[in-house]
C-alpha cells in the first residue's frame, strides 16, 4: 500500500467528502478500533491510497469518514485530537449544516466540549480544531464563507449565552432552518433572528423558558414548521389566534401549552388551512369544539397527537374530528381514557391510510374495536396497545396476524395475554417485533410480583421498658 500526505495526494483523493459524526456509544472503544483497523487493512489490500493527516488534525475521537464517487467510507488513520480541558463536560453536540450546490453538503460538529472547524480547510471537507468558546463561535459564523448556510441547530445547548445566540443569527442571513430548543433564547434573540433571517421556513423554540413574546414570528411569511412545545409563558391565546397569518404553515407543535384554547383554535382555522402535522398533547384548555374546528379546516392532516387529554376530550368529539381526516397516517391518543368505541370505529371506517396508531391506556378498548382497526387499516405498521387491559388473549391471537404489514406492536400491561400466547404470536408473525415490559401494572412498593411472596418485615430488637414510677435504689438487700 502507498501512503502519501494529504496535501500531496493525487486524484481522486481531493474529491473526498468528509463529515464529523458522533461515536456509537453502544460499542466499546476497542470494538470501534478493531472495526476501523479491519476496514483499513481491507482497503489497503485492494491497492487503495490512504490519506495520512498531520497530527492534531481532523474531527474529534477519530470519527472521520469520506466517500469517493459514491463508494463506502474510507477511514484515514491519525492520532486523536485532545479535548479542550477547560470546557465543561457535556454530551450534547450542536451542529451547523451548510448546503453548497457546487461543492456538496458539509456538516460541522460544534459544542463547548469539542473543537470548532477551521474555515481554512472547509473547501477540502476537513475539520480542524481551533478552540471551544463563544469567541471562536462568533469568529466562525462571521466568516464570509458562511453566508450561504441554511441550517443552524443548537438544540439543548444551555451553555451558550443570549448574546452569542443573537450574534450567530445576525451573521447568517440566509438561514432557513433554526433549532434553538432548550437554549437560553429570550425575546431579544428571537427579534434579532426574525429581522436577520426573513426567509426562515422552520423554527424550533421548544422548552425556551425565558421567552415571553412570540409576536415577531408573525413576520415570517415563509414559515412552514413551528415547534413551541412547553412554552407556557409565550404561547398565549392572542398569539395562537394571530398565527392565522402563517398561511404556509404545515407543521405546528403546541404541546403542553396552557394558552391553547378553543377560541384560539377556531381563529387559527380561519387562515391556516395547509397543516399536515398537528400536536396538541397536554393542552387542558382544548375541548371537542376546538379540535373539530381545526380538523375541519385542515383535511390534509397526516399526523395528529392529542395524547394526555383525558378530561377535556370525549369519544364523540374526537370521532367527529377524525371523520374528515381521510389522509391521516399517524394518530396518537395515548392517555385519553375517555376514548373508546366511536373513536376506534371511525379510524377503521374512514382512516384507511393509518400507519402508526397509539392507543395506550384505553381501558375500554374491546375486542371488536381491535378487529375493526386491523381490518380497516391495511397499511398499519406500528400499533401500541399498552395498558389496554380489556382485550382478551383470543382476540389478540386472532387479530394480530390479520395485519399483513405490521412491523412493531407494544403489548405491555395486558394481563390476559400469557407468555405462551406471546410465544405463539412471535412464531406465527416472525416479521413483527413484539415489545412487552410488564404483564400488568404493579405497585412499585409491592415486590410480590418479582420475589414471589410477601416481603418479610424487618426484624428489630424489642427494648423492654421498665415499670413507671419505680427507680432502682443503690445498695439494699442482695
Phi, psi and omega in degrees: 000146183257125179252126180229150174297153185293329182277351178249006184291141180271179178297138011256024182299320178297345180274004179296140178243114185253156174212142179277128181234159179279149176290152177280109185289344181284341179255151179282165180294324179294322179294316179296321180295320179293321178294320179295316181294321179295318177296320181294317180295322179295317183288323178292328178292334178273006176085015180281155181270131180261137179268123180256115180273150175296157180300137177087003181251153180108169180292162183292155174066014176072016181268077181239121180225149180213170180228145177243108178054043175084004180279179179291157186293144175252128184255104177290145178274136181195159176291150179288147179276126179293144179283158178292121185286332183277351183278146177291155181277123175204153185266334185295138179235123175262149185215158176248146178231124179251129178252115180242117185292336183274326187239015177090191182253134179243139180235131184238134177269140179213135167200171180286357179258334185249156179294158177266152178289149179262127186287353179290333183243014183293330181289339175270358178080015181251145181248123181242138181285138179228353182148180183205065175215176184293330179296317178294324177298317179297318178294326180294311182282343179279356181294147181292337182284354183259012182292337182262010178295137182243346185231128177230115184233109180235032185297142176061031178247089183274000180274339178284134180282167179294326179295320179293320178295318180294318180292327179295315180291331182292333182265003180236077188287343184258022179295141176241333179232125180228128177240110178242028183299129175071021179258181180269041179289131177239188183296324181292319179297317180295319179296318178294323179295316181294319180289327182277330184236077183287348183261023179297137176244341181221130182219126179238111180236032180293147176060029174263096187289338184276353179281134177230350183221118179249012182299325178302337180297334181295345179280347182277096184285339182261010184294129180242332182231126177225123178238113180230049182289137177061036174251071185293327182285329187264322182279102180246173179296321179294321180293315180297323178293320180285347181289358179293346179286343179277081186284347178262008183293125181246333180228127183224124179237108179239035184293144176058039175241118184283349180278356179276115183237174178296319180298321179293319180291325177295320177291322179296324180294341180289336182234336183262107186229020181238020183293139174241334179228127181222129179234118178234041181288136176066036177252095187290342182271357181266128178242191181298328183296311181292321180294318179293324181295313182287328179287325179291327181279344182230075181290350181269012180297129180253335179228126182224132179230123176231030185295155178058046174230061188281337187262335188254345180251137180251165181296318182290321181293316179294322178297322177295321179291324182282341184297332180263357181264076183285343181259013183296131179245327181230125179225128182234113176233030181298137179085355177272085187293345180278354181268143180202253192294307186295322181294312181292324178294320178295320179297316180290337184263323187246341186248071183282348181267006182295129179248330180229125183228124180243109181234038182296143176067024171270089186292340180268010179288118185262173181296317182295330177292322179295319178295322178297320180290315183294321180281330182272348180238082184289345181262013184295124180249328183227131181224123180249112179246026183299127176081006177277080189286347181276351181286143179264162181292320181296321179295319179295319181294326182272328186275322185298317178296343179288339178278096188292328183258013181292133180243333183208139179216139181252122185234032180285150175058044172242097188298330185288341183275115180274167179291326178297316178293324179294320177295323178296319179294320179295325178286324182281319178252081185288336181273004183254137176267118180261128179244125178209114181264321180221148177277333179207161176288139182225151178286127181297341178274353180250113183260016182296326181296330184261326182267342177087355180203173179294145179285122180295148179290150181292137180276131179227148179281131178274130180264122180284125180272135179287163180292137182286144175088353180242133179237144178285133179264143177289142180078206180094190181285145177280000000 
